[in-house]
Amino acid sequence: MDLSLIQKEILITLITLYHRHSRAIKGEEIAEVLKRNPGTVRNQMQSLKALGLVDGVPGPKGGYNPSTSAYTELDLGTYDRDSHVIISRGGMEIPGVNAAEIDFTTLCHPDICHALIKIIGSVKVFEIGDEITIGPTPVNKLMVRGEVFGKDEGQSSLLISIIEMISLPKQSIRHYMSAPLISLPPHATLHDAMRTFAHNHIHGAPVMDGDRLLGIVTLTDIACSYERGTDFSAAVTEVMTHDVVRADADTPFYDVIRRFKEREIGRLIVVDEDRPIGIITQSDIIGVFPAL
């Protein structure tokens, strides 16, 4: 069947929102994403329902679900099993759209690097000049950052000039952590900690009682305590941070990067069966991947 451009936009947006929220989608939600009049969307929904491409769900929490025929019509037979590749702008995920394909159109050109991004959703939410990030992709954790310089509504695609491409390492953090772990006993003083830091060229260390992790103390902790008048003969347990961020040694490297950004931390302790075995810091991350 021949669907109009607006019908395709509405159907694709419905499918995207349906898989994002796992519930029936209201016409107003689709209209908000597409920046269209809700009445127009509702009218088109009736046409799509008559074609057997959407199912209506009655009730206060009702709305519309895409039918099996909708996936066939849009050639999205595997979309429900695919991992969704997000597109973000200004650090915020853009709702209602996902990247389906990345085609490097000028791969061999010596001076420019452009890509064609086919999307699931509406290209209307993008403006020429938008700086967007696509990814990470599910297998190679590829992230592509670029500036939109063209868009094709009929093909649901964007043309971007690539600024940067990042492929995040898939190995676990045990391959990047600093080990053996340099730690401080609970009876160590701030002076002991400073001496340990200087000798090992580090900026922080966990405080441990045997194999038990008590906390972590950093140069910042010591400097703040000094400003408050704490003597360097005080025990590290008086100034340490008790809430220590930990990660299992088999945690993927890219997942740890996300934790650093979310928690705004400079280091975390790597554990194996809850036993601390190493530490990974922002410096370790930058050493592996300077662009981060």
Secondary structure by P-SEA (a helix, b strand, c coil): ccccaaaaaaaaaaaaaaaaccccccaaaaaaaacccaaaaaaaaaaaaaaccbbbbbcccbbbbbcaaaaaaacccccccbbbbbbbcccccccccccccccccccccccbbbbbbbbcccccccccccccccccccccbbbbbbbbccccccccbbbbccccccccccccccccccccbbbbcccccaaaaaaaaaaaccccbbbbccccccccccaaaaaaaaaaccccccccccccccbbbbbcccccaaaaaaaaaaacccbbbbbccccccccccaaaaaaacccc
